[in-house]
Amino acid sequence: MYSQKSVAPETANPKDWSPQSWKQFPVKQLPKYPNQAALEKAYNELQNNPPLITSWEVEALKKKLADVSAGNGFLLQGGDCAESFADCKSPKIVNLLKVLLQMSFILIHEMETSVVRVGRIAGQYAKPRSRDYEIVDGEKIHNYRGDLINSINPTKEDRMPDPQRLIEGYNKAGLTINFLRALSDEGFADLHHPEYWELDFMQENEYYKEYEAMVNSIQKAVNFMETITPNEFNTLQKINVYTSHEGLNLYYDSAQTQRVPRRKGWYNLSAHMVWLGNRTRDLGGAHVEYLRGIRNPIGIKIGPNYDLDQTLKLIERLNPTHEQGKIVLITRFGEDEVEKGLPDLIKRIKHEGMPVVWSCDPMHGNTFKTDDDVKTRNFDAIISEIRKTFAIHRDLGSYLGGVHLELTGDNVTECVGGANGLHEGQLHKNYETYCDPRLNYQQSLEMAFLIAKEWNQSYGS
């Protein structure tokens, strides 16, 4: 689609950087642990544990992202707002994998391009917060920052940052990744069995006929291939799903950052991709210092309050060699701000020749509270930001190559709208999230259809 030379020079390995050099910089969104001896013990234990992923997988993801940045493919990144330790259960993992696969099959079929699947899973246990403390029953306690740091239970003791949770987070992430790999390797996505990923509730969706035709089309294609090949057509049985989380708790991430044999540089081996949040991207901050030294792909969240010159300096700091597939720019302006904030950013990135994957996070800029003080998001606002983002990129000759969605494989009631018209009065039925509202099963599939339609309008042949 777009011709762009893909190169992967060695990332600079500055002598003044180490996995712990971030400790010399101001750190945001990371509360102080009261027991430093316990923190050091947990950190050392985490350092000595086996890696959760491999450098080969990291490099494979970067190569695929390089293709996406050149206009050849699409990035689907999605999953929980914040994973909880209690939800490390097979049904939750199966449902999330199922809906990610379902969405990717819709995108592949409708857009006729490859899809890179990256889950917000197996490590997304920490969340940034706008306030450090809250008042509960007249007592000032730490705000909940995700299971990796403290407990959701609103007591002073449970909200105290606990370093042992670093170990528990590692263990839960390991169990999750192991199960994901088992499912991915053993035919969970085998297209001979569309019933594995067909969702019953789609029968009530206005797009069901179109969806049913898609499933039949895939099945006919598989049957056709088997009639002209001597062996069973099984190349689609195994799929790749990569993991990602926000690089927020630097103790967790830096402890799992290692050198590997026969490769230069350092790898964060807790996830294939990590991203830099909208609240932690200060050039002189600890998070940027840590992220500049790892070989993993890095996402950068960009919201309405960004400084254009500082953003360009940030990209240069994190990717001084202009390596393809290294940087994913995840814009999150909100439907009312995107037309004001995005065009200048695209123009400057193009002018500077910086190789990035452009992705749209239409969730975080479209959050509001109901009259009953329930945090939610409107499906129409989410798809509106996606449509506007596609249009801006198209008009400026740029390629929007991905979406970043908070979603779940469960049939929750957290975001209003969608084909079934979920309204504010129904939010209480199955509102489960600890932090931000997520698209449910049906809303996610509907979103995939609409994303594919917008992509085809912008880039389809």
Secondary structure, DSSP 8 states (H G I E B T S, - for coil): --------------TT--TTGGGGS---S----S-HHHHHHHHHHHHHS--SS-HHHHHHHHHHHHHHHTTS-EEEEEE-SS--GGG-SHHHHHHHHHHHHHHHHHHHHHH-S-EEEEEEBSS------S-SEEEETTEEEE----TTTS-SS-STTTTS--THHHHHHHHHHHHHHHHHHHHHHTTTT-TT-GGGT--GGGGGSTTHHHHHHHHHHHHHHHHHHHHHSSS---TTS----EEEEE---HHHHHHTEE--TT--SBEETT-SEEEE-TTS--TTSHHHHHHTTB-S-EEEEE-TT--HHHHHHHHHHH-TT--TTSEEEEE---TTTHHHHHHHHHHHHHHHT---EEEE--SGGGEEE-TT--EEEBHHHHHHHHHHHHHHHHHTT--EEEEEEEB-SS----SBBTTTTB-GGGGGGS---SSS--B-HHHHHHHHHHHHHHHHHHH--
